[in-house]
Amino acid sequence: MTSSELWTRATADRYDVEETETSSAAVLGPTLAFLAELAGDGRALEFAIGTGRVGVPLRERGVPVVGIELSEHMAAVLRRKIDEGTLPVAIGDMATTVVPGEFTLVYLVYNTITNLLTQDEQVECFRNAARHLEPGGRFVIELGVPPLRFLPPGQVAVPFDVSEQHLGFDTFDLVEQILVSHHFTRDDDGRYRRGNSRHRYAWPAELDLMARIAGLELERRVADWDGAPFTQDSAKHVSVWRKAT
């Protein structure tokens, strides 16, 4: 087992409700179109498939999808939506778990590679993706650019959401490249529920080196699923690495 923190039953049960906006057709449409085009007529493997926010609708588009998920509770929520025969899920970590067969696409969305808290584990994640790819296959990661430009000297926290229902901010350990996301979520009774999660942030160039170690080459990097150009002001990137033929 890697250093990823396990999602609890309570967190898994409320995950889809809290991610209603990111699960909408307007948000997911470009993501699914992007991934389906890369998968082509082949199979797709989703690392950290969670409750199936992306994997289930991608399967409904006709792309055969297999998942790997560390949390049995998250996988149980997915299983309420779709059966094992239609979308198989292996319980295990995304850095070392191996499933049968080869894939034209392996993908890892929504900043999830940062759940691996060491550089070595992130490198192993790239190697595991390459292990599953057929020649010419692609590995896709969606990841935010570390917002360190917002940190003036002496400050260690950056807010990322301030709304009536949620307050969120990240604190940074610049030596270990660890950020902690802090969440204050307002429940229906008006009280706030506090939670936090640890992540290892990584720069795009660092990921490119991890890819090279795994035998993958950068093919494309854009700022979002719509394909907007990636610039120095982009808040996130969608990167595609290709396995040599």
C-alpha positions as CSV (number, residue, x, y, z in Angstrom):
1,M,0.0,0.0,0.0
2,T,1.3,3.5,-0.9
3,S,1.1,6.6,1.3
4,S,-2.3,7.6,-0.1
5,E,-4.8,8.4,2.5
6,L,-7.8,6.1,2.6
7,W,-11.3,7.5,1.9
8,T,-13.7,6.5,4.7
9,R,-17.3,5.2,4.3
10,A,-18.8,8.5,5.4
11,T,-16.6,10.5,2.9
12,A,-17.4,8.1,0.1
13,D,-21.2,8.2,0.8
14,R,-21.3,12.0,0.5
15,Y,-18.7,12.4,-2.3
16,D,-21.2,12.5,-5.2
17,V,-23.4,15.0,-3.5
18,E,-20.4,17.3,-2.8
19,E,-19.2,16.9,-6.4
20,T,-22.5,17.6,-8.1
21,E,-21.1,20.5,-10.1
22,T,-18.0,18.6,-11.4
23,S,-20.3,15.7,-12.3
24,S,-22.6,17.8,-14.5
25,A,-22.9,17.3,-18.2
26,A,-21.5,20.8,-18.8
27,V,-18.3,20.0,-16.9
28,L,-17.9,16.3,-17.8
29,G,-18.7,16.7,-21.5
30,P,-15.3,18.0,-22.7
31,T,-13.5,15.5,-20.4
32,L,-15.4,12.5,-21.8
33,A,-14.9,13.7,-25.4
34,F,-11.2,14.2,-24.8
35,L,-10.7,10.7,-23.3
36,A,-13.0,8.9,-25.7
37,E,-11.0,10.3,-28.7
38,L,-7.7,9.1,-27.2
39,A,-9.1,5.7,-26.3
40,G,-10.3,5.1,-29.9
41,D,-11.4,1.5,-30.4
42,G,-9.4,0.3,-27.5
43,R,-9.8,-0.1,-23.7
44,A,-9.3,2.6,-21.0
45,L,-7.9,2.1,-17.5
46,E,-8.7,4.7,-14.9
47,F,-6.3,5.0,-11.9
48,A,-8.2,6.1,-8.7
49,I,-11.6,5.6,-10.3
50,G,-13.4,6.5,-7.1
51,T,-17.2,6.5,-7.3
52,G,-17.0,6.5,-11.1
53,R,-17.6,10.2,-11.8
54,V,-15.7,9.9,-15.1
55,G,-15.4,6.1,-15.6
56,V,-19.1,5.3,-15.6
57,P,-20.2,7.9,-18.2
58,L,-17.2,7.1,-20.3
59,R,-18.3,3.4,-20.3
60,E,-21.8,4.6,-21.2
61,R,-20.2,6.2,-24.3
62,G,-19.1,2.9,-25.4
63,V,-15.5,2.9,-24.2
64,P,-14.6,-0.3,-22.3
65,V,-13.3,0.9,-18.9
66,V,-11.4,-0.9,-16.1
67,G,-10.7,0.8,-12.8
68,I,-8.2,0.7,-10.0
69,E,-9.3,2.1,-6.6
70,L,-7.6,2.1,-3.2
71,S,-10.7,2.7,-1.1
72,E,-13.2,-0.1,-0.9
73,H,-15.8,2.4,0.3
74,M,-15.5,4.5,-2.9
75,A,-15.6,1.4,-5.1
76,A,-18.8,0.3,-3.2
77,V,-20.5,3.5,-4.2
78,L,-19.4,3.0,-7.8
79,R,-20.8,-0.6,-7.7
80,R,-24.3,0.8,-6.9
81,K,-24.2,2.5,-10.4
82,I,-22.8,-0.3,-12.6
83,D,-22.0,-4.0,-12.3
84,E,-18.6,-5.6,-12.2
85,G,-19.1,-7.3,-15.5
86,T,-19.6,-4.0,-17.3
87,L,-16.9,-2.0,-15.4
88,P,-14.4,-4.1,-13.5
89,V,-12.6,-2.5,-10.6
90,A,-9.5,-3.8,-8.8
91,I,-9.0,-2.8,-5.2
92,G,-5.4,-1.6,-4.8
93,D,-3.1,1.4,-5.2
94,M,-2.4,3.0,-8.5
95,A,1.4,2.8,-8.3
96,T,1.7,-1.0,-8.1
97,T,-1.7,-2.7,-8.8
98,V,-1.7,-4.6,-12.1
99,V,-4.8,-5.6,-14.0
100,P,-4.9,-8.0,-17.0
101,G,-4.5,-6.9,-20.6
102,E,-3.3,-3.8,-22.4
103,F,-5.0,-0.5,-22.9
104,T,-4.9,2.3,-25.5
105,L,-5.5,4.8,-22.7
106,V,-4.6,5.1,-19.0
107,Y,-5.9,8.3,-17.3
108,L,-5.7,9.9,-13.9
109,V,-7.9,13.0,-13.3
110,Y,-8.8,15.6,-10.8
111,N,-5.4,16.1,-9.2
112,T,-5.3,12.5,-7.9
113,I,-1.7,11.8,-8.6
114,T,-1.0,14.2,-5.7
115,N,-2.5,11.6,-3.4
116,L,0.8,9.8,-3.7
117,L,2.9,11.6,-1.1
118,T,6.4,10.8,-2.3
119,Q,8.2,11.4,-5.6
120,D,9.2,7.8,-5.8
121,E,5.6,6.7,-5.6
122,Q,4.6,9.2,-8.3
123,V,7.4,7.8,-10.5
124,E,6.0,4.3,-9.9
125,C,2.6,5.5,-10.9
126,F,4.0,6.5,-14.3
127,R,5.8,3.2,-14.6
128,N,2.5,1.4,-13.8
129,A,0.7,3.3,-16.5
130,A,3.4,2.4,-19.0
131,R,3.2,-1.2,-17.9
132,H,-0.5,-1.3,-18.9
133,L,-0.3,0.6,-22.2
134,E,0.0,-1.0,-25.5
135,P,2.6,0.5,-27.9
136,G,1.4,3.9,-29.0
137,G,-1.0,4.2,-26.0
138,R,-1.4,7.3,-24.0
139,F,-1.3,8.3,-20.3
140,V,-3.3,11.4,-19.4
141,I,-3.1,13.4,-16.2
142,E,-5.3,16.4,-15.1
143,L,-3.4,18.4,-12.4
144,G,-3.4,21.9,-11.0
145,V,-0.3,24.1,-11.3
146,P,1.0,24.7,-7.8
147,P,-0.2,28.2,-6.8
148,L,3.0,29.3,-5.2
149,R,2.9,32.6,-7.1
150,F,0.1,33.6,-4.6
151,L,2.4,33.2,-1.6
152,P,4.1,36.4,-0.5
153,P,7.1,36.1,1.8
154,G,6.1,34.6,5.1
155,Q,2.6,33.4,4.0
156,V,1.9,29.6,3.9
157,A,-1.8,29.5,3.0
158,V,-3.7,30.1,-0.2
159,P,-7.6,30.2,-0.4
160,F,-9.1,28.3,-3.3
161,D,-12.9,28.5,-2.4
162,V,-14.9,31.1,-0.4
163,S,-18.6,30.5,-0.7
164,E,-21.7,30.2,1.6
165,Q,-21.4,26.4,1.7
166,H,-17.7,25.9,1.7
167,L,-14.4,27.5,2.8
168,G,-11.2,26.0,1.4
169,F,-7.6,26.9,1.6
170,D,-4.2,25.1,1.1
171,T,-1.2,25.3,3.3
172,F,2.3,24.5,2.0
173,D,5.4,22.8,3.1
174,L,7.8,24.1,0.4
175,V,10.7,21.8,1.4
176,E,8.8,18.5,1.1
177,Q,6.4,19.7,-1.7
178,I,3.4,18.8,0.5
179,L,0.2,20.8,0.6
180,V,-2.7,20.2,3.0
181,S,-6.1,21.1,1.7
182,H,-8.4,22.4,4.5
183,H,-12.2,22.3,4.1
184,F,-14.9,23.9,6.1
185,T,-18.2,22.6,4.7
186,R,-21.6,23.9,5.9
187,D,-24.1,21.1,6.5
188,D,-27.9,21.5,6.3
189,D,-28.2,22.3,10.0
190,G,-25.9,25.3,9.6
191,R,-22.9,23.8,11.4
192,Y,-19.6,23.5,9.7
193,R,-17.8,20.2,9.2
194,R,-14.0,20.4,9.1
195,G,-11.8,18.1,7.0
196,N,-8.3,18.0,5.4
197,S,-6.2,16.0,3.1
198,R,-2.5,15.8,2.3
199,H,-1.0,16.0,-1.2
200,R,2.4,16.1,-2.9
201,Y,2.3,18.8,-5.5
202,A,4.4,18.5,-8.7
203,W,5.3,20.8,-11.5
204,P,4.6,19.9,-15.2
205,A,8.3,19.6,-15.9
206,E,8.8,17.2,-13.0
207,L,6.0,15.0,-14.4
208,D,7.7,15.1,-17.8
209,L,10.8,13.7,-16.2
210,M,8.8,11.0,-14.5
211,A,7.3,10.1,-17.8
212,R,10.7,9.8,-19.4
213,I,11.8,7.5,-16.6
214,A,8.8,5.3,-17.5
215,G,9.5,5.3,-21.2
216,L,6.8,7.8,-22.1
217,E,7.2,11.1,-24.1
218,L,5.1,14.2,-23.8
219,E,2.7,14.5,-26.8
220,R,0.4,17.3,-25.8
221,R,-0.2,19.7,-22.9
222,V,-3.3,22.0,-22.7
223,A,-4.9,24.2,-20.1
224,D,-8.2,22.3,-19.9
225,W,-10.3,19.6,-21.4
226,D,-11.5,22.0,-24.1
227,G,-7.9,22.2,-25.4
228,A,-7.1,25.8,-24.5
229,P,-3.4,26.7,-24.9
230,F,-1.3,26.1,-21.8
231,T,0.4,29.3,-20.7
232,Q,2.4,30.6,-17.7
233,D,-1.0,31.9,-16.3
234,S,-2.8,28.5,-16.5
235,A,-4.2,27.3,-13.2
236,K,-4.1,23.6,-14.3
237,H,-3.0,21.4,-17.2
238,V,-4.1,18.3,-19.0
239,S,-1.0,16.4,-20.2
240,V,-0.8,13.5,-22.6
241,W,2.3,11.2,-22.7
242,R,2.7,8.5,-25.4
243,K,4.3,5.1,-25.2
244,A,6.7,4.5,-28.1
245,T,5.5,2.1,-30.8
